[in-house]
Amino acid sequence: MESIRELYRIGVGPSSSHTMGPRIAAREFLERTPAAARYRVHLFESLGATGKGHLTDAAVLSVLGVERTDVLWRPADKLPEHPNGMFFEALDAQGAVIASATFYSVGGGAIREAGAGAAERCIVYTLPDMAGIMAHCEDKGIAYWEYVQQCEGPEIWDFLREVWQTMQEALARGLDTQGVLPGSIGLRRHAWSFYRRTKLASQDMQQTGLLTAYAMAVSEENAAGGVVVTAPTCGASGVMPAVLRYLMETQQLAERDILRALATAGLFGNVIKHNGSISGAEVGCQGEVGAACSMACAAATQLMGGSLRQIEYAAEMGLEHHLGLTCDPVDGLVQIPCIERNACAATRAVSGAQMAILSDGTHRIPFDEVVSVMASTGHDLPSLYRETSTGGLARAYAGRKGSVGRGRCAGCSG
């Protein structure tokens, strides 16, 4: 498996696969073809279907230039290796193609060129699954975060400190900002009001209220194109910061504890990414918010003093109970249901950790099997439920909006 540096990426929202990935691909292609007179960029399947709402064209044009780049939307066409396919062409002054390349945005801001294999990626973790990692840690008497340090080196802590700082800054901005999010829906930010109402609420509302406010704060920043951390994606970036911030406050945790929890969470996220997927376009939202909940479950259980097996059990629950979750963003925006979904996953992560702590960590379905089931379930989902905005909530919203637009106003009776 690759470094968790490839999992936690600091960048601009609203989408790691549809914004960050295409921007990186465009930059790489520009470096290869700096003398081109013009560019053509073809966006396929999921990128073609929801790229406008996810600002894919804006990301590409910011690198290649608005005046000399044509973006072609091809939602009905597919490339063989992944639903998030991009085909770049460089043209000379006469319009002839002088270079081309195909890239895939495979989730979490990572890109892969067509035909590239695992051998071309830097392998940091030689153990490929959680069963092997847990057995190794039990044999050596070490924690998951210590295994991360062994594989990554001590410099990983400086990287994770920057990750945590960025998460906190996004959360603080989100709690302090009001107004309407950009896009066609006209959705208002809610984190500010949730946070202040929670402060006035009874004690039994504090856990749900604070986790909801914190997760919404980061998710709303992401939806507004702010700087966030993929954990493991932009669309799921609110879950981990919310859980870590809540536990830091309620348990008076030191920064060292938070960084170690980030390391453990990153390890579980890495296994999901390596053996399954964190791409909504490939496996639905179970690979994004489901993976984020699993990571947060692992982090929270460690912070509560859980054992290796209790941590693995919690992470298994976090992913298991998101199996089959669809990715159907309304109008192609990372807003509905994405923002509330982050909040629900954050509250579920803390509950899952508490359940695991109350147990002895014994359970029938191991984490690795759930990852495998998640991948196969995602591939079985029809494409309209995998980030194309052609099914589910997106279709319901579009149909309702269309019926109003055909002449029946809300105040008319017939």
C-alpha positions in Angstrom: 0.0 0.0 0.0 1.0 3.6 -0.6 1.8 6.2 2.1 -1.1 7.7 4.0 0.2 11.0 2.6 -1.6 9.9 -0.6 -4.8 9.5 1.5 -4.8 12.7 3.4 -4.4 15.5 0.8 -4.8 19.2 1.5 -6.6 21.0 -1.3 -9.5 23.0 -2.5 -13.1 21.5 -2.6 -15.7 20.7 -3.5 -14.6 17.3 -4.8 -11.3 15.4 -4.6 -12.1 13.2 -7.6 -13.9 15.9 -9.7 -11.9 19.0 -8.7 -8.5 18.1 -7.2 -7.8 15.1 -9.5 -8.6 16.9 -12.8 -6.5 19.9 -11.7 -3.5 17.7 -11.0 -4.0 15.8 -14.3 -4.2 19.1 -16.2 -1.0 20.4 -14.5 0.8 17.2 -15.4 -0.3 17.4 -19.1 0.7 21.1 -19.3 4.2 20.3 -18.1 4.5 17.8 -20.9 3.1 20.1 -23.6 4.0 23.7 -22.6 4.4 24.8 -26.3 0.8 23.8 -27.3 -1.3 26.5 -28.9 -4.6 25.0 -27.7 -6.0 22.2 -25.6 -9.0 19.9 -25.8 -10.2 18.1 -22.7 -12.8 15.3 -22.9 -14.6 14.4 -19.6 -16.3 11.0 -19.6 -19.1 9.3 -17.6 -19.2 10.6 -14.0 -16.9 13.5 -14.7 -19.1 14.4 -17.7 -22.3 14.0 -15.8 -21.6 15.9 -12.6 -18.4 17.8 -13.5 -20.2 21.2 -13.9 -21.7 21.0 -10.4 -18.3 19.8 -9.0 -16.4 22.6 -10.9 -14.3 20.2 -12.9 -14.2 22.6 -15.9 -13.1 25.4 -13.6 -10.3 23.3 -12.2 -9.0 22.3 -15.7 -9.3 25.8 -17.1 -7.5 27.3 -14.1 -4.4 25.3 -15.2 -4.6 25.2 -19.0 -6.2 28.6 -19.6 -9.8 29.7 -20.4 -8.9 31.3 -23.8 -7.1 28.3 -25.3 -9.0 25.3 -23.9 -12.2 23.6 -25.0 -13.9 21.3 -22.5 -16.1 18.6 -24.0 -18.7 16.9 -21.8 -19.2 13.2 -22.7 -21.4 11.7 -19.9 -22.8 8.9 -22.1 -19.3 7.7 -23.1 -17.1 5.4 -21.0 -13.4 4.7 -20.8 -12.3 1.2 -19.7 -10.4 1.7 -16.4 -12.6 4.0 -14.3 -15.8 6.1 -14.5 -13.8 9.3 -13.9 -11.9 9.3 -17.2 -10.2 12.3 -18.9 -8.7 12.5 -22.3 -6.3 15.5 -22.9 -5.3 16.7 -26.4 -2.6 19.3 -27.2 -3.0 21.1 -30.5 -0.6 23.2 -32.6 -1.5 26.5 -34.2 -3.0 24.8 -37.2 -5.3 22.6 -35.0 -3.4 19.4 -35.4 -3.1 17.1 -32.4 0.6 17.0 -31.3 0.1 15.0 -28.0 -2.5 13.3 -26.0 -2.9 11.4 -22.7 -5.7 9.6 -20.8 -6.0 10.0 -17.0 -8.3 8.6 -14.4 -9.3 10.4 -11.2 -9.5 7.4 -9.0 -10.7 9.0 -5.7 -9.3 11.2 -2.9 -7.5 13.5 -5.4 -5.3 10.7 -6.8 -4.9 10.3 -10.5 -3.6 7.4 -12.6 -2.6 7.4 -16.2 -4.1 4.9 -18.5 -2.3 1.6 -18.3 -0.3 2.4 -15.1 0.0 -0.4 -12.7 0.9 -0.8 -9.0 4.5 -1.2 -9.8 4.7 2.4 -10.8 3.5 3.6 -7.4 5.6 3.8 -4.2 4.8 1.0 -1.9 5.3 1.9 1.8 3.2 -0.8 3.5 4.1 -4.4 2.6 1.2 -5.9 4.5 -1.9 -5.5 2.2 -4.8 -6.2 4.6 -5.9 -5.5 8.1 -5.7 -9.2 9.2 -2.0 -9.2 8.4 -1.5 -5.8 10.0 -3.4 -6.8 13.2 -1.5 -10.1 13.5 1.8 -8.2 13.1 0.9 -5.7 15.7 -0.2 -8.3 18.2 3.0 -10.3 17.6 5.2 -7.3 18.1 3.1 -5.8 21.0 2.7 -2.5 19.1 -0.3 -0.2 18.4 -1.5 0.6 14.9 -0.1 4.1 15.1 3.3 2.6 15.9 3.1 0.4 12.9 2.4 3.5 10.8 5.5 5.2 12.3 7.6 2.1 11.5 6.6 2.2 7.8 6.4 5.9 7.3 9.3 7.1 9.5 9.1 9.7 12.3 8.6 12.6 9.8 5.0 11.4 9.3 4.2 13.3 12.5 5.0 16.7 11.0 2.8 15.8 8.0 -0.1 14.8 10.3 0.4 17.9 12.3 -0.2 20.0 9.2 -3.2 17.8 8.3 -4.7 18.4 11.8 -4.0 22.1 11.6 -5.8 22.4 8.2 -8.8 20.4 9.5 -9.1 22.8 12.5 -8.8 25.9 10.3 -11.6 24.6 8.0 -13.8 23.8 11.0 -13.2 27.2 12.5 -14.1 29.0 9.3 -17.2 26.9 8.8 -18.5 27.7 12.3 -17.9 31.4 11.8 -19.5 31.8 8.3 -23.1 32.3 7.3 -24.9 32.8 4.0 -25.8 30.7 1.0 -23.5 28.2 -0.6 -22.6 28.7 -4.3 -24.6 26.7 -6.8 -28.0 26.2 -8.3 -29.8 25.0 -5.1 -29.6 28.1 -3.0 -28.7 26.0 0.1 -28.0 28.0 3.3 -25.1 27.2 5.6 -26.3 25.7 8.9 -23.2 25.0 11.0 -23.2 28.4 12.7 -26.8 28.1 13.9 -26.5 24.5 14.9 -23.4 25.3 17.0 -25.1 28.2 18.8 -28.3 26.4 19.5 -26.3 23.4 20.9 -24.6 25.7 23.3 -28.0 26.7 24.7 -29.4 23.1 24.6 -29.6 20.6 27.4 -26.7 18.3 28.3 -28.2 15.3 26.5 -28.1 17.2 23.2 -24.4 18.1 23.4 -22.9 15.1 21.7 -25.2 15.1 18.7 -25.4 18.8 18.4 -21.6 19.4 18.5 -20.7 16.5 16.2 -23.4 17.8 13.7 -22.2 21.4 13.9 -18.5 20.4 13.5 -19.1 18.0 10.5 -21.4 20.6 8.8 -18.8 23.3 9.3 -16.1 21.5 7.4 -18.5 20.1 4.8 -19.9 23.5 4.1 -16.4 24.9 3.7 -15.8 22.1 1.2 -19.0 22.9 -0.7 -17.9 26.5 -0.9 -14.6 25.6 -2.5 -12.5 26.1 0.7 -9.3 24.4 1.7 -10.0 21.0 3.4 -8.3 17.6 3.9 -9.4 14.6 2.0 -10.3 12.1 4.7 -10.5 10.1 2.6 -12.3 12.4 0.1 -13.5 16.0 -0.1 -17.1 14.9 -0.1 -16.5 13.0 3.2 -14.0 15.6 4.7 -16.3 16.6 7.6 -16.4 13.3 9.5 -12.9 12.9 10.8 -12.4 16.6 12.0 -15.8 16.5 13.7 -15.1 13.3 15.7 -11.5 14.3 16.6 -12.5 17.9 17.7 -15.4 16.6 19.8 -13.2 14.0 21.6 -10.4 16.4 22.0 -12.7 18.7 23.9 -14.6 16.1 25.9 -11.6 14.0 26.9 -9.0 16.8 27.2 -6.7 15.1 24.7 -3.2 16.3 23.8 -2.2 17.0 20.2 -0.1 13.9 20.3 -3.2 11.8 20.9 -5.0 13.3 17.9 -2.0 12.7 15.6 -1.8 9.1 16.6 -5.5 8.7 16.0 -5.1 10.2 12.5 -2.3 7.7 11.8 -4.5 4.8 12.8 -7.5 6.1 10.9 -5.2 6.6 7.8 -4.1 3.0 8.1 -7.7 1.7 7.9 -8.5 4.2 5.1 -5.5 2.9 3.2 -6.7 -0.6 3.4 -10.2 0.4 2.1 -8.5 2.4 -0.7 -6.1 -0.5 -1.6 -8.5 -3.4 -1.5 -11.8 -1.6 -2.3 -12.3 2.0 -3.4 -12.8 5.5 -2.1 -14.3 6.7 -5.3 -18.0 7.6 -5.3 -18.1 7.3 -9.1 -16.8 3.7 -8.8 -18.6 2.3 -5.7 -21.1 5.0 -4.5 -21.0 7.0 -1.3 -20.2 3.8 0.8 -16.6 4.3 -0.4 -16.6 8.0 0.7 -18.7 8.6 3.8 -18.7 4.9 4.6 -14.9 4.9 4.5 -14.7 8.1 6.5 -17.0 6.7 9.2 -14.9 3.6 9.4 -11.7 5.7 9.8 -13.4 7.8 12.4 -14.6 4.7 14.3 -11.0 3.4 14.5 -9.7 6.8 15.6 -12.3 7.3 18.3 -12.0 3.7 19.7 -8.2 4.2 20.0 -8.8 7.6 21.8 -11.2 5.8 24.2 -8.5 3.3 25.1 -9.6 0.4 22.8 -7.5 -2.7 22.0 -6.4 -3.7 18.6 -9.4 -5.9 18.1 -11.8 -3.4 19.5 -10.5 -0.8 17.0 -10.8 -3.2 14.1 -14.3 -4.1 15.2 -15.4 -0.5 15.3 -13.9 0.2 11.9 -15.7 -2.8 10.6 -19.0 -1.5 11.9 -18.5 1.9 10.5 -18.1 0.5 7.0 -20.6 -2.4 7.3 -23.5 -0.1 8.2 -22.9 2.1 5.1 -23.0 -0.8 2.6 -25.0 0.0 -0.4 -25.0 3.8 0.2 -25.6 5.5 -3.1 -23.9 8.7 -4.5 -26.7 10.8 -6.0 -25.8 14.5 -5.4 -28.6 16.9 -6.2 -27.8 19.0 -9.3 -24.3 17.5 -9.2 -23.3 19.6 -6.2 -21.5 18.3 -3.1 -24.3 19.6 -0.9 -27.5 17.5 -0.7 -27.3 14.9 0.7 -23.5 15.1 1.3 -23.4 17.7 4.1 -26.0 16.1 6.3 -24.6 12.7 5.5 -21.2 13.8 7.0 -22.9 14.8 10.2 -24.8 11.5 10.4 -21.6 9.6 9.9 -19.8 11.5 12.6 -22.5 10.7 15.2 -22.5 7.1 14.1 -18.7 6.9 14.4 -18.8 7.9 18.0 -21.6 5.5 18.7 -19.8 2.7 16.9 -16.7 3.3 19.0 -18.7 3.2 22.2 -20.3 -0.1 21.1 -16.8 -1.5 20.4 -15.5 -0.4 23.8 -18.4 -2.1 25.5 -17.5 -5.4 23.7 -14.4 -7.6 23.9 -13.8 -7.0 20.2 -15.0 -10.4 19.1 -17.2 -10.4 16.0 -18.0 -12.7 13.1 -17.4 -10.6 10.0 -13.8 -9.2 9.8 -13.0 -5.8 8.5 -11.3 -7.1 5.4 -14.4 -9.1 4.3 -16.5 -6.0 4.6 -14.1 -4.1 2.4 -14.4 -6.8 -0.2 -18.2 -6.7 0.0 -18.2 -3.0 -0.2 -16.2 -3.1 -3.5 -18.4 -5.8 -5.0 -21.6 -4.0 -3.9 -20.4 -0.8 -5.4 -19.6 -2.4 -8.8 -23.1 -4.0 -8.7 -24.8 -0.6 -8.3 -26.3 0.8 -11.5 -24.3 3.8 -12.8 -27.2 6.2 -11.9 -26.4 5.6 -8.2 -22.6 6.2 -8.7 -22.1 10.0 -8.9 -23.9 10.7 -12.2 -26.8 12.6 -10.6 -29.3 10.6 -12.8 -31.0 8.6 -10.0 -32.1 8.7 -6.4 -32.4 12.0 -4.7 -31.0 13.9 -7.7 -33.7 12.5 -10.0 -36.4 13.2 -7.5 -35.3 16.8 -7.1 -34.9 17.3 -10.9 -38.4 15.9 -11.5 -40.0 18.1 -8.9 -38.2 21.2 -10.3 -39.3 20.2 -13.8 -43.0 19.8 -12.9 -43.0 23.3 -11.4 -41.3 24.7 -14.5 -44.0 23.3 -16.7 -46.5 25.9 -15.6 -48.0 24.6 -12.3 -47.0 27.2 -9.7 -46.9 26.3 -6.0 -49.9 28.5 -5.2 -52.2 27.2 -7.9 -54.8 24.6 -7.2 -55.3 23.3 -10.7 
